[in-house]
Amino acid sequence: MKTINEVSLYDLMAEDIDVYINRNDEFGFDMFALDENGDTMFLEKGIHPYAMDSFATFCEKYLTAYEKAKGLR
C-alpha cells in the first residue's frame, strides 16, 4: 500500500480505481482507494479540507480540458 505522496500519475491512469472519501470526526477527511483487484491502493486520514478543495478543483479542470481535447466541449 502506498501513501498519497507515493501515488504517481501513472498509477492513477494504469488501473480502474474506486475512490472513497469520508469526513474525519477529528479533522478534515479520510480518503482511500481500491485498485482493480479490490486491494487498498492508499489510505490517508485527516486530510486538510483546503487540500481536498484544491484536489477537487484540479480534477474538475482535468475533466474540462479532457472533454475539450476530445471535442466534447
PDB file with SEQRES, HELIX, SHEET and CRYST1 records, atoms N, CA, C and O in Angstrom:
SEQRES   1 A   73  MET LYS THR ILE ASN GLU VAL SER LEU TYR ASP LEU MET          
SEQRES   2 A   73  ALA GLU ASP ILE ASP VAL TYR ILE ASN ARG ASN ASP GLU          
SEQRES   3 A   73  PHE GLY PHE ASP MET PHE ALA LEU ASP GLU ASN GLY ASP          
SEQRES   4 A   73  THR MET PHE LEU GLU LYS GLY ILE HIS PRO TYR ALA MET          
SEQRES   5 A   73  ASP SER PHE ALA THR PHE CYS GLU LYS TYR LEU THR ALA          
SEQRES   6 A   73  TYR GLU LYS ALA LYS GLY LEU ARG                              
HELIX    1 AA1 LEU A    9  ALA A   14  1                                   6    
HELIX    2 AA2 PRO A   49  ALA A   69  1                                  21    
SHEET    1 AA1 3 ASP A  18  ARG A  23  0                                        
SHEET    2 AA1 3 PHE A  29  LEU A  34 -1                                        
SHEET    3 AA1 3 THR A  40  ILE A  47 -1                                        
CRYST1    1.000    1.000    1.000  90.00  90.00  90.00 P 1           1          
ATOM      1  N   MET A   1       0.843  -1.172   0.000  1.00  0.00           N  
ATOM      2  CA  MET A   1       0.000   0.000   0.000  1.00  0.00           C  
ATOM      3  C   MET A   1       0.889   1.236   0.000  1.00  0.00           C  
ATOM      4  O   MET A   1       1.924   1.269   0.665  1.00  0.00           O  
ATOM      5  N   LYS A   2       0.474   2.253  -0.753  1.00  0.00           N  
ATOM      6  CA  LYS A   2       1.244   3.490  -0.857  1.00  0.00           C  
ATOM      7  C   LYS A   2       0.578   4.596  -0.054  1.00  0.00           C  
ATOM      8  O   LYS A   2      -0.586   4.497   0.334  1.00  0.00           O  
ATOM      9  N   THR A   3       1.346   5.649   0.183  1.00  0.00           N  
ATOM     10  CA  THR A   3       0.756   6.870   0.721  1.00  0.00           C  
ATOM     11  C   THR A   3       0.389   7.754  -0.467  1.00  0.00           C  
ATOM     12  O   THR A   3       0.803   7.467  -1.590  1.00  0.00           O  
ATOM     13  N   ILE A   4      -0.371   8.814  -0.248  1.00  0.00           N  
ATOM     14  CA  ILE A   4      -0.720   9.691  -1.366  1.00  0.00           C  
ATOM     15  C   ILE A   4       0.519  10.383  -1.925  1.00  0.00           C  
ATOM     16  O   ILE A   4       0.513  10.826  -3.073  1.00  0.00           O  
ATOM     17  N   ASN A   5       1.577  10.479  -1.130  1.00  0.00           N  
ATOM     18  CA  ASN A   5       2.831  11.057  -1.618  1.00  0.00           C  
ATOM     19  C   ASN A   5       3.553  10.127  -2.583  1.00  0.00           C  
ATOM     20  O   ASN A   5       4.415  10.574  -3.339  1.00  0.00           O  
ATOM     21  N   GLU A   6       3.222   8.867  -2.571  1.00  0.00           N  
ATOM     22  CA  GLU A   6       3.891   7.882  -3.410  1.00  0.00           C  
ATOM     23  C   GLU A   6       3.090   7.498  -4.655  1.00  0.00           C  
ATOM     24  O   GLU A   6       3.629   6.849  -5.550  1.00  0.00           O  
ATOM     25  N   VAL A   7       1.827   7.882  -4.728  1.00  0.00           N  
ATOM     26  CA  VAL A   7       0.988   7.539  -5.873  1.00  0.00           C  
ATOM     27  C   VAL A   7       1.366   8.451  -7.042  1.00  0.00           C  
ATOM     28  O   VAL A   7       1.388   9.675  -6.912  1.00  0.00           O  
ATOM     29  N   SER A   8       1.660   7.836  -8.169  1.00  0.00           N  
ATOM     30  CA  SER A   8       2.062   8.605  -9.346  1.00  0.00           C  
ATOM     31  C   SER A   8       0.880   8.791 -10.296  1.00  0.00           C  
ATOM     32  O   SER A   8      -0.157   8.140 -10.165  1.00  0.00           O  
ATOM     33  N   LEU A   9       1.066   9.683 -11.239  1.00  0.00           N  
ATOM     34  CA  LEU A   9       0.071   9.871 -12.283  1.00  0.00           C  
ATOM     35  C   LEU A   9      -0.094   8.564 -13.058  1.00  0.00           C  
ATOM     36  O   LEU A   9      -1.210   8.207 -13.434  1.00  0.00           O  
ATOM     37  N   TYR A  10       0.990   7.860 -13.295  1.00  0.00           N  
ATOM     38  CA  TYR A  10       0.914   6.563 -13.959  1.00  0.00           C  
ATOM     39  C   TYR A  10       0.020   5.602 -13.174  1.00  0.00           C  
ATOM     40  O   TYR A  10      -0.811   4.909 -13.760  1.00  0.00           O  
ATOM     41  N   ASP A  11       0.189   5.559 -11.850  1.00  0.00           N  
ATOM     42  CA  ASP A  11      -0.647   4.691 -11.021  1.00  0.00           C  
ATOM     43  C   ASP A  11      -2.127   5.002 -11.235  1.00  0.00           C  
ATOM     44  O   ASP A  11      -2.954   4.096 -11.335  1.00  0.00           O  
ATOM     45  N   LEU A  12      -2.447   6.283 -11.303  1.00  0.00           N  
ATOM     46  CA  LEU A  12      -3.841   6.695 -11.442  1.00  0.00           C  
ATOM     47  C   LEU A  12      -4.405   6.372 -12.818  1.00  0.00           C  
ATOM     48  O   LEU A  12      -5.599   6.107 -12.956  1.00  0.00           O  
ATOM     49  N   MET A  13      -3.551   6.395 -13.833  1.00  0.00           N  
ATOM     50  CA  MET A  13      -4.007   6.144 -15.199  1.00  0.00           C  
ATOM     51  C   MET A  13      -3.981   4.661 -15.563  1.00  0.00           C  
ATOM     52  O   MET A  13      -4.663   4.255 -16.504  1.00  0.00           O  
ATOM     53  N   ALA A  14      -3.229   3.862 -14.859  1.00  0.00           N  
ATOM     54  CA  ALA A  14      -2.988   2.482 -15.267  1.00  0.00           C  
ATOM     55  C   ALA A  14      -4.053   1.501 -14.783  1.00  0.00           C  
ATOM     56  O   ALA A  14      -4.106   0.373 -15.275  1.00  0.00           O  
ATOM     57  N   GLU A  15      -4.887   1.889 -13.849  1.00  0.00           N  
ATOM     58  CA  GLU A  15      -5.832   0.938 -13.269  1.00  0.00           C  
ATOM     59  C   GLU A  15      -7.220   1.556 -13.141  1.00  0.00           C  
ATOM     60  O   GLU A  15      -7.378   2.777 -13.142  1.00  0.00           O  
ATOM     61  N   ASP A  16      -8.214   0.689 -13.030  1.00  0.00           N  
ATOM     62  CA  ASP A  16      -9.551   1.135 -12.660  1.00  0.00           C  
ATOM     63  C   ASP A  16      -9.559   1.264 -11.145  1.00  0.00           C  
ATOM     64  O   ASP A  16      -9.341   0.287 -10.430  1.00  0.00           O  
ATOM     65  N   ILE A  17      -9.807   2.460 -10.667  1.00  0.00           N  
ATOM     66  CA  ILE A  17      -9.686   2.748  -9.237  1.00  0.00           C  
ATOM     67  C   ILE A  17     -11.024   3.213  -8.687  1.00  0.00           C  
ATOM     68  O   ILE A  17     -11.712   4.016  -9.316  1.00  0.00           O  
ATOM     69  N   ASP A  18     -11.393   2.713  -7.523  1.00  0.00           N  
ATOM     70  CA  ASP A  18     -12.555   3.196  -6.787  1.00  0.00           C  
ATOM     71  C   ASP A  18     -12.046   4.058  -5.637  1.00  0.00           C  
ATOM     72  O   ASP A  18     -11.190   3.631  -4.862  1.00  0.00           O  
ATOM     73  N   VAL A  19     -12.577   5.266  -5.533  1.00  0.00           N  
ATOM     74  CA  VAL A  19     -12.143   6.211  -4.505  1.00  0.00           C  
ATOM     75  C   VAL A  19     -13.269   6.428  -3.506  1.00  0.00           C  
ATOM     76  O   VAL A  19     -14.436   6.556  -3.879  1.00  0.00           O  
ATOM     77  N   TYR A  20     -12.904   6.465  -2.246  1.00  0.00           N  
ATOM     78  CA  TYR A  20     -13.867   6.676  -1.168  1.00  0.00           C  
ATOM     79  C   TYR A  20     -13.381   7.814  -0.286  1.00  0.00           C  
ATOM     80  O   TYR A  20     -12.203   7.883   0.064  1.00  0.00           O  
ATOM     81  N   ILE A  21     -14.287   8.695   0.064  1.00  0.00           N  
ATOM     82  CA  ILE A  21     -13.971   9.840   0.917  1.00  0.00           C  
ATOM     83  C   ILE A  21     -15.005   9.907   2.038  1.00  0.00           C  
ATOM     84  O   ILE A  21     -16.210   9.797   1.811  1.00  0.00           O  
ATOM     85  N   ASN A  22     -14.501  10.090   3.241  1.00  0.00           N  
ATOM     86  CA  ASN A  22     -15.374  10.238   4.417  1.00  0.00           C  
ATOM     87  C   ASN A  22     -14.890  11.418   5.240  1.00  0.00           C  
ATOM     88  O   ASN A  22     -13.700  11.735   5.252  1.00  0.00           O  
ATOM     89  N   ARG A  23     -15.817  12.062   5.927  1.00  0.00           N  
ATOM     90  CA  ARG A  23     -15.414  13.085   6.890  1.00  0.00           C  
ATOM     91  C   ARG A  23     -14.736  12.402   8.067  1.00  0.00           C  
ATOM     92  O   ARG A  23     -15.172  11.347   8.528  1.00  0.00           O  
ATOM     93  N   ASN A  24     -13.678  13.012   8.538  1.00  0.00           N  
ATOM     94  CA  ASN A  24     -12.953  12.520   9.698  1.00  0.00           C  
ATOM     95  C   ASN A  24     -13.512  13.229  10.920  1.00  0.00           C  
ATOM     96  O   ASN A  24     -13.564  14.458  10.944  1.00  0.00           O  
ATOM     97  N   ASP A  25     -13.930  12.485  11.931  1.00  0.00           N  
ATOM     98  CA  ASP A  25     -14.527  13.083  13.128  1.00  0.00           C  
ATOM     99  C   ASP A  25     -13.580  14.029  13.852  1.00  0.00           C  
ATOM    100  O   ASP A  25     -14.026  14.961  14.521  1.00  0.00           O  
ATOM    101  N   GLU A  26     -12.281  13.797  13.724  1.00  0.00           N  
ATOM    102  CA  GLU A  26     -11.306  14.628  14.409  1.00  0.00           C  
ATOM    103  C   GLU A  26     -10.862  15.822  13.572  1.00  0.00           C  
ATOM    104  O   GLU A  26     -10.703  16.926  14.093  1.00  0.00           O  
ATOM    105  N   PHE A  27     -10.657  15.594  12.239  1.00  0.00           N  
ATOM    106  CA  PHE A  27     -10.197  16.688  11.379  1.00  0.00           C  
ATOM    107  C   PHE A  27     -10.281  16.294   9.914  1.00  0.00           C  
ATOM    108  O   PHE A  27      -9.855  15.204   9.532  1.00  0.00           O  
ATOM    109  N   GLY A  28     -10.816  17.158   9.119  1.00  0.00           N  
ATOM    110  CA  GLY A  28     -10.755  17.017   7.671  1.00  0.00           C  
ATOM    111  C   GLY A  28     -11.471  15.806   7.117  1.00  0.00           C  
ATOM    112  O   GLY A  28     -12.610  15.505   7.475  1.00  0.00           O  
ATOM    113  N   PHE A  29     -10.766  15.117   6.228  1.00  0.00           N  
ATOM    114  CA  PHE A  29     -11.341  13.995   5.502  1.00  0.00           C  
ATOM    115  C   PHE A  29     -10.377  12.817   5.479  1.00  0.00           C  
ATOM    116  O   PHE A  29      -9.159  12.985   5.551  1.00  0.00           O  
ATOM    117  N   ASP A  30     -10.949  11.627   5.376  1.00  0.00           N  
ATOM    118  CA  ASP A  30     -10.178  10.422   5.124  1.00  0.00           C  
ATOM    119  C   ASP A  30     -10.465  10.013   3.687  1.00  0.00           C  
ATOM    120  O   ASP A  30     -11.597  10.126   3.216  1.00  0.00           O  
ATOM    121  N   MET A  31      -9.439   9.539   2.995  1.00  0.00           N  
ATOM    122  CA  MET A  31      -9.612   9.108   1.618  1.00  0.00           C  
ATOM    123  C   MET A  31      -8.836   7.816   1.411  1.00  0.00           C  
ATOM    124  O   MET A  31      -7.687   7.683   1.834  1.00  0.00           O  
ATOM    125  N   PHE A  32      -9.498   6.860   0.744  1.00  0.00           N  
ATOM    126  CA  PHE A  32      -8.778   5.657   0.365  1.00  0.00           C  
ATOM    127  C   PHE A  32      -9.225   5.218  -1.015  1.00  0.00           C  
ATOM    128  O   PHE A  32     -10.297   5.597  -1.487  1.00  0.00           O  
ATOM    129  N   ALA A  33      -8.396   4.421  -1.651  1.00  0.00           N  
ATOM    130  CA  ALA A  33      -8.688   3.943  -2.992  1.00  0.00           C  
ATOM    131  C   ALA A  33      -8.401   2.453  -3.068  1.00  0.00           C  
ATOM    132  O   ALA A  33      -7.461   1.937  -2.463  1.00  0.00           O  
ATOM    133  N   LEU A  34      -9.252   1.786  -3.837  1.00  0.00           N  
ATOM    134  CA  LEU A  34      -9.075   0.367  -4.099  1.00  0.00           C  
ATOM    135  C   LEU A  34      -8.688   0.195  -5.556  1.00  0.00           C  
ATOM    136  O   LEU A  34      -9.256   0.846  -6.433  1.00  0.00           O  
ATOM    137  N   ASP A  35      -7.722  -0.681  -5.818  1.00  0.00           N  
ATOM    138  CA  ASP A  35      -7.324  -0.918  -7.206  1.00  0.00           C  
ATOM    139  C   ASP A  35      -8.314  -1.867  -7.871  1.00  0.00           C  
ATOM    140  O   ASP A  35      -9.315  -2.259  -7.271  1.00  0.00           O  
ATOM    141  N   GLU A  36      -8.021  -2.230  -9.110  1.00  0.00           N  
ATOM    142  CA  GLU A  36      -8.960  -3.055  -9.879  1.00  0.00           C  
ATOM    143  C   GLU A  36      -9.136  -4.454  -9.306  1.00  0.00           C  
ATOM    144  O   GLU A  36     -10.074  -5.158  -9.676  1.00  0.00           O  
ATOM    145  N   ASN A  37      -8.238  -4.868  -8.401  1.00  0.00           N  
ATOM    146  CA  ASN A  37      -8.355  -6.171  -7.739  1.00  0.00           C  
ATOM    147  C   ASN A  37      -9.060  -6.077  -6.391  1.00  0.00           C  
ATOM    148  O   ASN A  37      -9.257  -7.087  -5.716  1.00  0.00           O  
ATOM    149  N   GLY A  38      -9.443  -4.847  -5.999  1.00  0.00           N  
ATOM    150  CA  GLY A  38     -10.089  -4.647  -4.708  1.00  0.00           C  
ATOM    151  C   GLY A  38      -9.115  -4.477  -3.565  1.00  0.00           C  
ATOM    152  O   GLY A  38      -9.518  -4.427  -2.403  1.00  0.00           O  
ATOM    153  N   ASP A  39      -7.814  -4.385  -3.890  1.00  0.00           N  
ATOM    154  CA  ASP A  39      -6.799  -4.169  -2.855  1.00  0.00           C  
ATOM    155  C   ASP A  39      -6.685  -2.679  -2.553  1.00  0.00           C  
ATOM    156  O   ASP A  39      -6.864  -1.846  -3.442  1.00  0.00           O  
ATOM    157  N   THR A  40      -6.391  -2.349  -1.310  1.00  0.00           N  
ATOM    158  CA  THR A  40      -6.219  -0.957  -0.934  1.00  0.00           C  
ATOM    159  C   THR A  40      -4.969  -0.404  -1.589  1.00  0.00           C  
ATOM    160  O   THR A  40      -3.867  -0.913  -1.382  1.00  0.00           O  
ATOM    161  N   MET A  41      -5.148   0.641  -2.379  1.00  0.00           N  
ATOM    162  CA  MET A  41      -4.041   1.282  -3.078  1.00  0.00           C  
ATOM    163  C   MET A  41      -3.370   2.301  -2.165  1.00  0.00           C  
ATOM    164  O   MET A  41      -2.143   2.366  -2.085  1.00  0.00           O  
ATOM    165  N   PHE A  42      -4.193   3.102  -1.474  1.00  0.00           N  
ATOM    166  CA  PHE A  42      -3.684   4.020  -0.468  1.00  0.00           C  
ATOM    167  C   PHE A  42      -4.789   4.350   0.518  1.00  0.00           C  
ATOM    168  O   PHE A  42      -5.975   4.203   0.219  1.00  0.00           O  
ATOM    169  N   LEU A  43      -4.383   4.797   1.695  1.00  0.00           N  
ATOM    170  CA  LEU A  43      -5.301   5.227   2.747  1.00  0.00           C  
ATOM    171  C   LEU A  43      -4.657   6.414   3.442  1.00  0.00           C  
ATOM    172  O   LEU A  43      -3.565   6.302   3.999  1.00  0.00           O  
ATOM    173  N   GLU A  44      -5.335   7.541   3.407  1.00  0.00           N  
ATOM    174  CA  GLU A  44      -4.841   8.744   4.092  1.00  0.00           C  
ATOM    175  C   GLU A  44      -5.939   9.255   5.011  1.00  0.00           C  
ATOM    176  O   GLU A  44      -7.101   9.354   4.617  1.00  0.00           O  
ATOM    177  N   LYS A  45      -5.558   9.577   6.236  1.00  0.00           N  
ATOM    178  CA  LYS A  45      -6.525  10.072   7.212  1.00  0.00           C  
ATOM    179  C   LYS A  45      -6.210  11.508   7.574  1.00  0.00           C  
ATOM    180  O   LYS A  45      -5.048  11.915   7.578  1.00  0.00           O  
ATOM    181  N   GLY A  46      -7.247  12.275   7.877  1.00  0.00           N  
ATOM    182  CA  GLY A  46      -7.076  13.636   8.351  1.00  0.00           C  
ATOM    183  C   GLY A  46      -6.533  14.600   7.313  1.00  0.00           C  
ATOM    184  O   GLY A  46      -5.701  15.450   7.631  1.00  0.00           O  
ATOM    185  N   ILE A  47      -6.995  14.479   6.071  1.00  0.00           N  
ATOM    186  CA  ILE A  47      -6.528  15.384   5.018  1.00  0.00           C  
ATOM    187  C   ILE A  47      -7.192  16.746   5.212  1.00  0.00           C  
ATOM    188  O   ILE A  47      -8.398  16.834   5.441  1.00  0.00           O  
ATOM    189  N   HIS A  48      -6.404  17.786   5.118  1.00  0.00           N  
ATOM    190  CA  HIS A  48      -6.900  19.146   5.328  1.00  0.00           C  
ATOM    191  C   HIS A  48      -8.000  19.476   4.309  1.00  0.00           C  
ATOM    192  O   HIS A  48      -7.861  19.161   3.127  1.00  0.00           O  
ATOM    193  N   PRO A  49      -9.093  20.109   4.763  1.00  0.00           N  
ATOM    194  CA  PRO A  49     -10.181  20.466   3.841  1.00  0.00           C  
ATOM    195  C   PRO A  49      -9.722  21.330   2.665  1.00  0.00           C  
ATOM    196  O   PRO A  49     -10.246  21.181   1.561  1.00  0.00           O  
ATOM    197  N   TYR A  50      -8.764  22.223   2.873  1.00  0.00           N  
ATOM    198  CA  TYR A  50      -8.271  23.048   1.761  1.00  0.00           C  
ATOM    199  C   TYR A  50      -7.552  22.197   0.718  1.00  0.00           C  
ATOM    200  O   TYR A  50      -7.650  22.457  -0.482  1.00  0.00           O  
ATOM    201  N   ALA A  51      -6.833  21.183   1.182  1.00  0.00           N  
ATOM    202  CA  ALA A  51      -6.160  20.275   0.250  1.00  0.00           C  
ATOM    203  C   ALA A  51      -7.192  19.500  -0.564  1.00  0.00           C  
ATOM    204  O   ALA A  51      -7.008  19.283  -1.761  1.00  0.00           O  
ATOM    205  N   MET A  52      -8.267  19.087   0.082  1.00  0.00           N  
ATOM    206  CA  MET A  52      -9.328  18.375  -0.633  1.00  0.00           C  
ATOM    207  C   MET A  52      -9.982  19.298  -1.665  1.00  0.00           C  
ATOM    208  O   MET A  52     -10.279  18.868  -2.779  1.00  0.00           O  
ATOM    209  N   ASP A  53     -10.205  20.557  -1.300  1.00  0.00           N  
ATOM    210  CA  ASP A  53     -10.767  21.523  -2.244  1.00  0.00           C  
ATOM    211  C   ASP A  53      -9.850  21.728  -3.448  1.00  0.00           C  
ATOM    212  O   ASP A  53     -10.309  21.773  -4.589  1.00  0.00           O  
ATOM    213  N   SER A  54      -8.560  21.851  -3.185  1.00  0.00           N  
ATOM    214  CA  SER A  54      -7.594  22.051  -4.268  1.00  0.00           C  
ATOM    215  C   SER A  54      -7.559  20.852  -5.205  1.00  0.00           C  
ATOM    216  O   SER A  54      -7.485  21.017  -6.422  1.00  0.00           O  
ATOM    217  N   PHE A  55      -7.611  19.651  -4.647  1.00  0.00           N  
ATOM    218  CA  PHE A  55      -7.596  18.451  -5.472  1.00  0.00           C  
ATOM    219  C   PHE A  55      -8.880  18.344  -6.296  1.00  0.00           C  
ATOM    220  O   PHE A  55      -8.838  17.955  -7.463  1.00  0.00           O  
ATOM    221  N   ALA A  56     -10.018  18.689  -5.693  1.00  0.00           N  
ATOM    222  CA  ALA A  56     -11.286  18.673  -6.421  1.00  0.00           C  
ATOM    223  C   ALA A  56     -11.252  19.664  -7.584  1.00  0.00           C  
ATOM    224  O   ALA A  56     -11.750  19.366  -8.670  1.00  0.00           O  
ATOM    225  N   THR A  57     -10.670  20.831  -7.359  1.00  0.00           N  
ATOM    226  CA  THR A  57     -10.540  21.821  -8.430  1.00  0.00           C  
ATOM    227  C   THR A  57      -9.657  21.291  -9.546  1.00  0.00           C  
ATOM    228  O   THR A  57      -9.976  21.468 -10.722  1.00  0.00           O  
ATOM    229  N   PHE A  58      -8.552  20.643  -9.198  1.00  0.00           N  
ATOM    230  CA  PHE A  58      -7.678  20.030 -10.196  1.00  0.00           C  
ATOM    231  C   PHE A  58      -8.451  19.006 -11.022  1.00  0.00           C  
ATOM    232  O   PHE A  58      -8.341  18.987 -12.248  1.00  0.00           O  
ATOM    233  N   CYS A  59      -9.225  18.164 -10.362  1.00  0.00           N  
ATOM    234  CA  CYS A  59      -9.986  17.128 -11.069  1.00  0.00           C  
ATOM    235  C   CYS A  59     -11.012  17.749 -12.017  1.00  0.00           C  
ATOM    236  O   CYS A  59     -11.192  17.272 -13.137  1.00  0.00           O  
ATOM    237  N   GLU A  60     -11.679  18.801 -11.574  1.00  0.00           N  
ATOM    238  CA  GLU A  60     -12.644  19.498 -12.434  1.00  0.00           C  
ATOM    239  C   GLU A  60     -11.951  20.094 -13.658  1.00  0.00           C  
ATOM    240  O   GLU A  60     -12.454  19.985 -14.776  1.00  0.00           O  
ATOM    241  N   LYS A  61     -10.800  20.721 -13.445  1.00  0.00           N  
ATOM    242  CA  LYS A  61     -10.052  21.307 -14.567  1.00  0.00           C  
ATOM    243  C   LYS A  61      -9.566  20.229 -15.522  1.00  0.00           C  
ATOM    244  O   LYS A  61      -9.585  20.426 -16.737  1.00  0.00           O  
ATOM    245  N   TYR A  62      -9.132  19.098 -14.992  1.00  0.00           N  
ATOM    246  CA  TYR A  62      -8.714  17.980 -15.828  1.00  0.00           C  
ATOM    247  C   TYR A  62      -9.877  17.519 -16.704  1.00  0.00           C  
ATOM    248  O   TYR A  62      -9.712  17.349 -17.912  1.00  0.00           O  
ATOM    249  N   LEU A  63     -11.049  17.318 -16.104  1.00  0.00           N  
ATOM    250  CA  LEU A  63     -12.202  16.852 -16.872  1.00  0.00           C  
ATOM    251  C   LEU A  63     -12.603  17.843 -17.955  1.00  0.00           C  
ATOM    252  O   LEU A  63     -12.944  17.440 -19.067  1.00  0.00           O  
ATOM    253  N   THR A  64     -12.568  19.126 -17.644  1.00  0.00           N  
ATOM    254  CA  THR A  64     -12.890  20.153 -18.634  1.00  0.00           C  
ATOM    255  C   THR A  64     -11.903  20.110 -19.792  1.00  0.00           C  
ATOM    256  O   THR A  64     -12.308  20.133 -20.955  1.00  0.00           O  
ATOM    257  N   ALA A  65     -10.608  20.047 -19.482  1.00  0.00           N  
ATOM    258  CA  ALA A  65      -9.585  20.011 -20.531  1.00  0.00           C  
ATOM    259  C   ALA A  65      -9.683  18.730 -21.352  1.00  0.00           C  
ATOM    260  O   ALA A  65      -9.510  18.763 -22.570  1.00  0.00           O  
ATOM    261  N   TYR A  66      -9.956  17.612 -20.703  1.00  0.00           N  
ATOM    262  CA  TYR A  66     -10.060  16.332 -21.402  1.00  0.00           C  
ATOM    263  C   TYR A  66     -11.255  16.326 -22.349  1.00  0.00           C  
ATOM    264  O   TYR A  66     -11.151  15.877 -23.490  1.00  0.00           O  
ATOM    265  N   GLU A  67     -12.382  16.825 -21.872  1.00  0.00           N  
ATOM    266  CA  GLU A  67     -13.575  16.898 -22.725  1.00  0.00           C  
ATOM    267  C   GLU A  67     -13.334  17.821 -23.918  1.00  0.00           C  
ATOM    268  O   GLU A  67     -13.767  17.525 -25.031  1.00  0.00           O  
ATOM    269  N   LYS A  68     -12.652  18.923 -23.689  1.00  0.00           N  
ATOM    270  CA  LYS A  68     -12.342  19.848 -24.780  1.00  0.00           C  
ATOM    271  C   LYS A  68     -11.415  19.180 -25.795  1.00  0.00           C  
ATOM    272  O   LYS A  68     -11.623  19.312 -27.001  1.00  0.00           O  
ATOM    273  N   ALA A  69     -10.404  18.469 -25.322  1.00  0.00           N  
ATOM    274  CA  ALA A  69      -9.462  17.799 -26.215  1.00  0.00           C  
ATOM    275  C   ALA A  69     -10.148  16.705 -27.033  1.00  0.00           C  
ATOM    276  O   ALA A  69      -9.775  16.460 -28.180  1.00  0.00           O  
ATOM    277  N   LYS A  70     -11.144  16.051 -26.447  1.00  0.00           N  
ATOM    278  CA  LYS A  70     -11.877  15.016 -27.159  1.00  0.00           C  
ATOM    279  C   LYS A  70     -12.935  15.602 -28.088  1.00  0.00           C  
ATOM    280  O   LYS A  70     -13.568  14.871 -28.850  1.00  0.00           O  
ATOM    281  N   GLY A  71     -13.131  16.931 -28.027  1.00  0.00           N  
ATOM    282  CA  GLY A  71     -14.124  17.581 -28.875  1.00  0.00           C  
ATOM    283  C   GLY A  71     -15.529  17.545 -28.312  1.00  0.00           C  
ATOM    284  O   GLY A  71     -16.499  17.721 -29.049  1.00  0.00           O  
ATOM    285  N   LEU A  72     -15.651  17.315 -27.000  1.00  0.00           N  
ATOM    286  CA  LEU A  72     -16.972  17.261 -26.377  1.00  0.00           C  
ATOM    287  C   LEU A  72     -17.454  18.621 -25.900  1.00  0.00           C  
ATOM    288  O   LEU A  72     -18.612  18.769 -25.509  1.00  0.00           O  
ATOM    289  N   ARG A  73     -16.581  19.605 -25.927  1.00  0.00           N  
ATOM    290  CA  ARG A  73     -16.975  20.956 -25.488  1.00  0.00           C  
ATOM    291  C   ARG A  73     -16.602  21.950 -26.539  1.00  0.00           C  
ATOM    292  O   ARG A  73     -16.844  23.145 -26.372  1.00  0.00           O  
TER     293      ARG A  73                                                      
END                                                                             
